[in-house]
Amino acid sequence: MSLQEHFAQAQIDSKNLPERPDNMTLLKIYSLYKQGSSGDVTGERPGFTDMVGRAKYDAWAALKGTSQEDAQQQYVDLIEELKDA
């Protein structure tokens, strides 16, 4: 399977994990997915009152400069780890 196919399968698998990951892991999953699918962060950082949106934005922004392929591979690896946990 190609990396794109593994990435697509990991997206499906992420919805069927044996247990819900903690918030920090969820942010990592989100940011790797966004970096792998969309590239570097875009748009303005959400305001102070949107703490969840702000945390997601910051997690994604922390990956700035990571190639989409690297982010996709990290996403696939993380989902595989969580499936086996």
Secondary structure, DSSP 8 states (H G I E B T S, - for coil): --HHHHHHHHHHHHTT-SS---HHHHHHHHHHHHHHHH-S--S----TT-HHHHHHHHHHHTTTT--HHHHHHHHHHHHHHHHH-
